[in-house]
């Protein structure tokens, strides 16, 4: 099997590659998904702090874009993750 995704050829730590691929697998046709950090940690088998570190790295390196989602009453519900094209 050949893996064409450039993230495999990057210098990303393993945690970043796993979290990025998880988000890509969960994203719809437009490249968005919104799993909680707790859900990601449970599904992937990593700690919440490791997931958070990976998300921060991926956002800083422009692999993903993170936006807060809010309830009508102003409370935070979750993050929306946009998968950016990796070159």
N, C-alpha and C positions, 0 to 999 in steps of 0.2 A: 504494500500500500504506500502510495506517495502522498506526503503531506505538503501541500502547496502554500499553506498559510504562512506569511512572512514571520509571524510571531515565533515559529519554530526555529527560524534562522537568526533570531535576535539574541541579544545578551540578557534577556529577561530572566529573573529568577523563576524557578519551577512554580512557585505559588502563583505568580502572575499569569503564566501560561495556562494553568489549570483554571483559574478564576475567569480569565478571558474566554477560554473555550466553553466554559459553563454558561457564561452570559450569551455567547453566540448561539449555543444550542437552545437556549430559552427564548431568544429574540424572535419576534415575528418577521414578516416579510419586509417591514420598514426598518428593522434593526433596533427595536425597542423592547425592553423587558423591565420588570420591577420586582424581582425577588428580594425578600428581606435578608439581612446579613445572617440571621439565625437559620433561615431556610438554606442558604448557601452553605453555611458551616456544617449543617447536618447532612445535606446531600453530598458534599464533597469530602467530608471527613477531616476538616481543618477547624482550628479554633476561630472564634469570632474575631479575635485580634489579628490573626493571620489574614483572614479575609479582608479586614479593614485596611491592613497594610498593603495588600495586593491592589485593592481598589484605589487607594491613594497613589500608588506607583503608576497604575494604568492610566489614571486621569492625568497625572503630571506628564506622562510620556505620550499623551494624546491617543491612546488606544480606545478610550471610552470617554463619554461625557456624562456627568451625573447632574441631575436636576432634582430638587426637592419637590415632593407632591404634597398638597395641602387639602384638608377637609374644608367644607363650606364654613365651618365655625372658626377656622384659622389654625386648627391643630395639624401637626405634621403626620402624614400617613406613611409614606415610604419614599424611596428614591426611584427615579426613572433613570434607567441606564440606556444610553444610546451607543451602539457599537459603531466606531469610526473605522473607516477604511484604513487598513495598515499597508504601508508601502515598503 
